[in-house]
Amino acid sequence: MKKNYSAWQINYQDFHKQLSLTEQIYFLIRFAVLAPSGHNSQPWKFSVKKTTVFLKPEIQRAIPMSDPAQRQMFISLGCALENFLIAADYYNLKNKIEYIDDKTYGIMTKIVIEKSKSTKDEKEHLIFSIPKRRTNRNKYLERLPEKEFINKITNLSNNDARIELINKKDIKDSLAQIAIEAQIEAMEDKNFRKELSEYLKSNITDSKLGMPAVGFGIPTLISFFAPTLIKYINVNKLSRKKDETLLKKYTPFLGIISTAKDNKESWIKAGRLYEQIALEAEKQNLSTAPLAAAIQTKNFHKDIQKLIQSNFRPQLIFRLGYSEKIAGHTPRLTAEEITEI
Ligand SMILES: Cc1cc2nc3c(=O)[nH]c(=O)nc-3n(C[C@H](O)[C@H](O)[C@H](O)COP(=O)(O)O)c2cc1C
């Protein structure tokens, strides 16, 4: 295994080799770094003070051209937070979370960890989905997920955040169309393309950040040229037909996470929800893939609100379905590299 993928190898038993609660907390961060993030920018950093953990955005790894409001950054932080908390739960560590306004970071998440005595149904725990989850941009099958799964996911909705899983053809096709138009629009901006090209990597990259082109179905030889190609050409204009087929024919469900408020705290909460859904899906061997353009670009989010007749603010759209082809993992910085000592 290449070094930049080593973060995916976690031995669950190693937790018990950690001598202090603080060391155990460091161990939990190994699960947090496996979260998804916009462009695989991994915009998170942790600091641990005894039994208190702070999760902060890493501004150096922001992607300002595609994420000027930092929405994706905080959604990604929410995904990392959820992984951390799921791991804490598995190892019977209780937690108390606080979202704190902060001058430097906008918002910081403070997590206080405590030992607890309760036990868990270990084999079924969501922690086991964390190292298996990956964004899968391949075709999905027509086969539908079980009703029970759909209900479970829909029931994660609450007063702050809502989840819609759409498979009614006319609405799904309209949503797909909005997503595609938004992608093309986003790619019209040359600064957006330049930033994306820096995160698109060859299939044999040693980088710990960014997305190997294989994740977009690009073979190794072409993967060396893909970043340059994307920098100068709006490739989404060329792949419009293919993308339409992917989202309309080969995507049985499109999901929308939306929130009552539209601030950093609600973005973190939307991220937590997405990660929960992605992990629940993984447990059922279902694939997921987020689509950010319609949320981020111009006023496309208003078209979505109109379509689903909701005044909640859409924060993330994602594909959901079974797939025969499973994508590989993307590289990661290790827990040590994103933790302040
Ligand atoms: C907030 C957010 C937005 C994303 N937007 C897109 C997107 O628009 N298109 C896409 O192909 N992938 C998108 N992704 C998926 C990331 O590219 C992916 O999570 C990252 O490359 C890491 O790979 P992994 O999810 O397989 O671990 C998004 C992920 C997050 C968390």
PDBQT file of the ligand as one rigid body, heavy atoms in Angstrom, charges set to zero:
ROOT
HETATM    1  C1  LIG A 401     -19.170  19.072   0.987  1.00  0.00    +0.000 C 
HETATM    2  C2  LIG A 401     -18.736  18.128  -0.094  1.00  0.00    +0.000 A 
HETATM    3  C3  LIG A 401     -18.971  18.447  -1.416  1.00  0.00    +0.000 A 
HETATM    4  C4  LIG A 401     -18.584  17.580  -2.439  1.00  0.00    +0.000 A 
HETATM    5  N1  LIG A 401     -18.875  17.885  -3.727  1.00  0.00    +0.000 NA
HETATM    6  C5  LIG A 401     -18.571  17.031  -4.728  1.00  0.00    +0.000 A 
HETATM    7  C6  LIG A 401     -18.935  17.307  -6.058  1.00  0.00    +0.000 A 
HETATM    8  O1  LIG A 401     -19.544  18.336  -6.373  1.00  0.00    +0.000 OA
HETATM    9  N2  LIG A 401     -18.599  16.423  -7.026  1.00  0.00    +0.000 N 
HETATM   10  C7  LIG A 401     -17.912  15.283  -6.732  1.00  0.00    +0.000 A 
HETATM   11  O2  LIG A 401     -17.640  14.521  -7.661  1.00  0.00    +0.000 OA
HETATM   12  N3  LIG A 401     -17.554  14.975  -5.466  1.00  0.00    +0.000 NA
HETATM   13  C8  LIG A 401     -17.878  15.818  -4.450  1.00  0.00    +0.000 A 
HETATM   14  N4  LIG A 401     -17.541  15.514  -3.147  1.00  0.00    +0.000 N 
HETATM   15  C9  LIG A 401     -16.831  14.276  -2.845  1.00  0.00    +0.000 C 
HETATM   16  C10 LIG A 401     -15.356  14.532  -2.582  1.00  0.00    +0.000 C 
HETATM   17  O3  LIG A 401     -14.692  14.795  -3.796  1.00  0.00    +0.000 OA
HETATM   18  C11 LIG A 401     -14.766  13.322  -1.858  1.00  0.00    +0.000 C 
HETATM   19  O4  LIG A 401     -15.358  13.225  -0.604  1.00  0.00    +0.000 OA
HETATM   20  C12 LIG A 401     -13.252  13.428  -1.681  1.00  0.00    +0.000 C 
HETATM   21  O5  LIG A 401     -12.604  13.383  -2.916  1.00  0.00    +0.000 OA
HETATM   22  C13 LIG A 401     -12.729  12.303  -0.804  1.00  0.00    +0.000 C 
HETATM   23  O6  LIG A 401     -13.020  11.045  -1.361  1.00  0.00    +0.000 OA
HETATM   24  P1  LIG A 401     -13.880   9.958  -0.590  1.00  0.00    +0.000 P 
HETATM   25  O7  LIG A 401     -15.228  10.545  -0.318  1.00  0.00    +0.000 OA
HETATM   26  O8  LIG A 401     -13.950   8.805  -1.517  1.00  0.00    +0.000 OA
HETATM   27  O9  LIG A 401     -13.182   9.611   0.699  1.00  0.00    +0.000 OA
HETATM   28  C14 LIG A 401     -17.920  16.364  -2.116  1.00  0.00    +0.000 A 
HETATM   29  C15 LIG A 401     -17.688  16.055  -0.766  1.00  0.00    +0.000 A 
HETATM   30  C16 LIG A 401     -18.092  16.913   0.234  1.00  0.00    +0.000 A 
HETATM   31  C17 LIG A 401     -17.863  16.554   1.670  1.00  0.00    +0.000 C 
ENDROOT
TORSDOF 0
